[in-house]
Amino acid sequence: MKIDIKDFEFTGDKKLDIKKSDTKIKDFYESEEDYNTLMAELHDKMDKYQSLMYAHDRYSMLLIFQASDAAGKDGTIKAVLSGVNPAGVEVHSFKRPSEQELAHDFMWRNTLKMPERGKLVIHNRSYYEETLVVKVHPEILTNYQKIPAEFTKDLDKVWEQRYEDINNYEKYLSRNGTVILKFYLNISKEVQAERLIERIQDPTKNWKFEEGDVKERDSWKKYQKAYEEMVNETASKNAPWYVVPADDKKNMRLIISSIILEKMKELKMEYPESTPERQAVLQGLIARINEQNLE
């Protein structure tokens, strides 16, 4: 399997044309068995690098997932992290803002869940919802969010300033050792329809279905434009976007796992070195442990 992560990477040096972007590409696996083998290999390597990151205790990693409904965020996050030591991993899902969250700035709730050094943290949706759902439905901003009216009169300016604030915040995080990887799972309208219908028809998946998901499909073109602008306005070298074809879930998971692993490999990490004095103490402890066996 050879995946060139630059095929999916946006760092600000090129623009995303979402109408021309792939939602399905040639599979990187040959069969179900081959897929399972490849994922197992990726999990093993990711676990080793995550353990190293945890021990090194200097870097942290933030993974942001954004996508339309039924693109497979939850399942992908679960599949990608399977086999990785949970001690150094956290997953946070962000749904509709609560009253407490609306009483703060739009990035507050995400800021509370940023990764500690040594940890990998996933945000399932994020402050980018404020440039997606809120942009498609600006009445949320003017009717429900508690922002002074003088700051929301010019909506074009609101989005411009939010992109600027996000870019500055991510630059700040990067300068403090947080590696930021942002994934947009690019699903086609046709495959989304198939998955939504499956959720309706399968009683075990009914809980995933919300009537509002169908209504939101009426705004498909608006959302596509918002996703395109989101990537083009906030892609940077320190916080790249990866636009990943999402019509095939297995392929998508292989691509995302490969990106994470590749970025882990780039970090200058090492296990803490032991001193001669520390080694002498440890050898003494070994002797004591052996003595305890004889007591």
C-alpha positions as CSV (number, residue, x, y, z in Angstrom):
1,M,0.0,0.0,0.0
2,K,1.4,3.4,-1.0
3,I,-0.6,6.4,0.0
4,D,0.8,9.8,-0.8
5,I,-0.8,12.1,1.8
6,K,0.0,15.2,-0.2
7,D,-2.7,14.0,-2.6
8,F,-5.3,15.0,0.0
9,E,-3.4,17.9,1.7
10,F,-4.2,21.6,1.6
11,T,-1.8,24.0,3.3
12,G,-2.9,27.2,1.7
13,D,-0.7,27.0,-1.4
14,K,-3.6,25.7,-3.6
15,K,-7.4,26.1,-3.6
16,L,-10.0,23.4,-3.1
17,D,-12.6,23.2,-5.9
18,I,-15.2,21.0,-4.1
19,K,-17.1,20.3,-7.4
20,K,-14.0,18.7,-8.8
21,S,-12.8,16.9,-5.6
22,D,-13.1,13.1,-5.5
23,T,-15.5,11.4,-3.2
24,K,-14.3,8.0,-4.4
25,I,-10.9,6.9,-5.6
26,K,-9.2,3.6,-6.4
27,D,-9.0,1.4,-3.3
28,F,-5.7,1.0,-1.4
29,Y,-6.8,-2.5,-0.3
30,E,-7.5,-5.7,-2.4
31,S,-9.9,-7.5,-0.1
32,E,-11.5,-7.4,3.4
33,E,-8.6,-9.6,4.6
34,D,-6.1,-7.2,3.1
35,Y,-7.8,-4.2,4.6
36,N,-7.8,-5.8,8.1
37,T,-4.1,-6.6,7.7
38,L,-3.2,-3.1,6.6
39,M,-5.2,-1.5,9.4
40,A,-3.6,-3.8,12.0
41,E,-0.1,-2.7,10.8
42,L,-1.1,0.9,11.0
43,H,-2.5,0.5,14.5
44,D,0.7,-1.2,15.7
45,K,2.9,1.6,14.4
46,M,0.5,4.4,15.6
47,D,0.5,2.9,19.1
48,K,4.3,2.8,19.2
49,Y,4.6,6.5,18.2
50,Q,1.8,7.5,20.5
51,S,3.6,5.8,23.4
52,L,6.7,7.7,22.4
53,M,4.8,11.0,22.3
54,Y,3.4,10.3,25.7
55,A,6.8,9.5,27.2
56,H,8.5,12.4,25.4
57,D,5.9,14.7,26.9
58,R,6.6,17.7,24.6
59,Y,4.2,17.5,21.7
60,S,0.5,17.1,21.6
61,M,-1.7,16.3,18.6
62,L,-5.2,17.6,17.8
63,L,-7.3,15.9,15.1
64,I,-10.4,17.8,13.9
65,F,-13.1,15.9,12.0
66,Q,-15.7,17.8,9.9
67,A,-18.2,16.3,7.5
68,S,-21.7,16.2,6.3
69,D,-24.2,13.8,8.0
70,A,-23.6,10.1,7.4
71,A,-20.0,10.6,6.2
72,G,-18.7,8.2,8.8
73,K,-17.0,10.3,11.4
74,D,-17.9,8.2,14.4
75,G,-17.0,4.9,12.9
76,T,-13.8,6.3,11.4
77,I,-12.6,7.7,14.7
78,K,-13.3,4.4,16.4
79,A,-11.6,2.4,13.6
80,V,-8.5,4.7,13.5
81,L,-7.9,4.6,17.2
82,S,-8.6,0.9,17.7
83,G,-5.4,-0.6,19.2
84,V,-3.9,2.7,20.3
85,N,-3.2,3.0,24.0
86,P,-6.2,4.8,25.5
87,A,-4.0,6.4,28.2
88,G,-2.8,9.0,25.8
89,V,-6.0,9.4,23.7
90,E,-9.2,11.4,24.2
91,V,-12.2,11.9,22.0
92,H,-14.6,14.8,22.4
93,S,-17.9,15.2,20.4
94,F,-19.5,18.6,20.1
95,K,-23.2,18.8,19.4
96,R,-25.6,21.8,19.6
97,P,-24.2,24.4,22.0
98,S,-25.7,24.4,25.5
99,E,-26.8,27.5,27.3
100,Q,-23.5,27.6,29.2
101,E,-21.6,27.3,25.9
102,L,-23.6,30.1,24.3
103,A,-22.7,32.3,27.2
104,H,-19.1,32.2,26.0
105,D,-17.1,32.9,22.8
106,F,-17.6,30.5,19.9
107,M,-14.3,28.7,20.5
108,W,-14.6,28.4,24.3
109,R,-15.9,24.8,24.5
110,N,-13.2,23.5,22.2
111,T,-10.5,25.4,24.1
112,L,-11.5,23.5,27.3
113,K,-10.8,20.2,25.6
114,M,-7.4,20.9,24.0
115,P,-4.8,18.2,24.4
116,E,-2.2,18.1,27.1
117,R,1.4,17.5,26.2
118,G,1.9,13.9,25.2
119,K,-1.7,13.3,24.3
120,L,-3.7,12.8,21.1
121,V,-7.1,14.4,21.2
122,I,-9.9,14.2,18.6
123,H,-12.6,16.8,18.2
124,N,-15.6,15.3,16.5
125,R,-16.9,18.6,15.0
126,S,-15.4,21.8,16.4
127,Y,-15.5,25.6,16.2
128,Y,-15.6,25.1,12.4
129,E,-19.4,24.5,12.9
130,E,-19.5,28.3,13.4
131,T,-18.5,28.8,9.8
132,L,-20.7,25.9,8.5
133,V,-24.0,25.4,10.1
134,V,-24.2,29.0,11.4
135,K,-23.1,30.3,8.0
136,V,-25.8,28.3,6.2
137,H,-28.4,29.3,8.9
138,P,-27.3,32.9,9.9
139,E,-30.5,33.2,12.0
140,I,-28.7,31.1,14.6
141,L,-26.1,33.8,15.0
142,T,-28.6,36.7,15.1
143,N,-31.4,35.0,17.1
144,Y,-29.8,32.6,19.5
145,Q,-26.2,33.5,20.0
146,K,-25.6,36.2,22.6
147,I,-23.4,38.4,20.6
148,P,-24.0,42.2,20.7
149,A,-26.1,43.2,17.7
150,E,-23.4,45.7,16.4
151,F,-21.0,42.8,15.8
152,T,-23.5,40.8,13.6
153,K,-24.8,43.5,11.3
154,D,-22.3,42.7,8.5
155,L,-22.4,38.9,8.1
156,D,-19.7,38.8,5.5
157,K,-17.4,40.5,8.0
158,V,-18.4,38.0,10.7
159,W,-17.2,35.1,8.7
160,E,-14.1,36.9,7.6
161,Q,-13.2,37.6,11.3
162,R,-14.0,34.1,12.4
163,Y,-11.6,32.7,9.8
164,E,-9.0,35.1,11.0
165,D,-9.6,34.2,14.7
166,I,-9.4,30.5,14.0
167,N,-6.2,30.9,12.0
168,N,-4.6,33.0,14.8
169,Y,-5.7,30.5,17.4
170,E,-4.3,27.5,15.5
171,K,-1.1,29.3,14.9
172,Y,-0.8,29.9,18.6
173,L,-1.5,26.2,19.4
174,S,1.1,25.2,16.8
175,R,3.7,27.5,18.3
176,N,3.2,25.8,21.7
177,G,3.8,22.3,20.3
178,T,0.3,21.1,19.3
179,V,0.3,19.3,15.9
180,I,-3.0,20.1,14.2
181,L,-4.5,17.9,11.5
182,K,-7.9,18.7,10.1
183,F,-10.0,16.2,8.2
184,Y,-12.9,17.0,5.9
185,L,-14.6,13.7,5.0
186,N,-15.9,14.3,1.4
187,I,-19.0,12.3,0.8
188,S,-21.2,12.4,-2.3
189,K,-24.8,13.4,-2.1
190,E,-25.8,10.0,-3.6
191,V,-23.9,7.9,-1.0
192,Q,-25.2,10.1,1.8
193,A,-28.7,9.4,0.6
194,E,-28.0,5.7,0.7
195,R,-26.7,5.8,4.2
196,L,-29.5,7.9,5.5
197,I,-32.1,5.5,4.1
198,E,-30.2,2.6,5.6
199,R,-30.4,4.4,9.0
200,I,-34.2,4.6,8.6
201,Q,-34.6,1.0,7.4
202,D,-32.3,-0.6,10.0
203,P,-33.9,-0.6,13.5
204,T,-30.4,-0.8,15.1
205,K,-29.4,2.4,13.3
206,N,-32.6,4.4,13.9
207,W,-31.0,6.1,16.9
208,K,-28.5,7.8,14.6
209,F,-31.2,9.3,12.4
210,E,-32.6,12.7,13.0
211,E,-35.5,14.2,10.9
212,G,-33.4,17.4,10.6
213,D,-30.8,15.5,8.6
214,V,-33.2,15.3,5.7
215,K,-34.1,18.9,5.9
216,E,-30.5,19.9,5.9
217,R,-30.1,18.1,2.5
218,D,-32.1,20.9,1.0
219,S,-29.1,23.2,1.7
220,W,-26.6,20.8,0.2
221,K,-25.2,23.4,-2.3
222,K,-24.8,26.0,0.5
223,Y,-23.0,23.5,2.7
224,Q,-20.7,22.5,-0.1
225,K,-19.8,26.1,-0.7
226,A,-19.3,26.6,3.1
227,Y,-16.9,23.6,3.3
228,E,-15.0,24.8,0.3
229,E,-14.5,28.3,1.9
230,M,-13.7,26.7,5.2
231,V,-10.8,24.8,3.7
232,N,-9.5,27.6,1.5
233,E,-9.7,30.2,4.3
234,T,-8.1,28.2,7.1
235,A,-5.7,25.8,5.5
236,S,-2.1,26.5,6.5
237,K,1.3,24.7,6.8
238,N,0.9,24.6,10.6
239,A,-2.7,23.4,10.5
240,P,-3.4,21.7,7.2
241,W,-6.7,20.3,5.9
242,Y,-7.0,16.9,4.5
243,V,-9.9,16.4,2.1
244,V,-10.5,12.7,2.2
245,P,-12.8,10.8,-0.2
246,A,-15.5,9.3,2.0
247,D,-17.8,7.2,-0.2
248,D,-15.7,4.1,0.7
249,K,-15.2,3.9,4.5
250,K,-12.4,1.4,4.4
251,N,-10.3,3.4,2.0
252,M,-11.0,6.6,4.0
253,R,-9.8,4.9,7.2
254,L,-6.6,3.7,5.6
255,I,-5.9,7.2,4.3
256,I,-6.6,9.0,7.6
257,S,-4.5,6.4,9.6
258,S,-1.6,6.9,7.1
259,I,-1.8,10.7,7.5
260,I,-1.7,10.5,11.3
261,L,1.2,8.0,11.3
262,E,3.2,10.1,8.8
263,K,2.8,13.2,10.9
264,M,3.8,11.4,14.0
265,K,7.0,10.1,12.3
266,E,8.0,13.7,11.5
267,L,8.2,14.7,15.1
268,K,11.6,14.8,16.8
269,M,10.8,12.6,19.8
270,E,12.8,10.2,22.0
271,Y,12.3,8.4,25.3
272,P,13.8,10.2,28.3
273,E,17.4,9.2,28.9
274,S,18.4,7.5,32.1
275,T,21.4,8.7,34.2
276,P,24.0,6.4,35.7
277,E,22.7,7.4,39.1
278,R,19.2,6.4,38.2
279,Q,20.5,3.1,36.8
280,A,22.2,2.3,40.1
281,V,19.0,2.9,41.9
282,L,17.1,0.7,39.6
283,Q,19.6,-2.1,39.9
284,G,19.3,-1.8,43.7
285,L,15.5,-2.2,43.3
286,I,16.0,-5.4,41.2
287,A,18.1,-6.8,44.0
288,R,15.4,-5.9,46.6
289,I,12.7,-7.5,44.4
290,N,14.7,-10.8,44.3
291,E,15.2,-10.6,48.1
292,Q,11.4,-10.3,48.5
293,N,10.9,-13.6,46.7
294,L,13.0,-15.3,49.4
295,E,11.2,-13.8,52.4
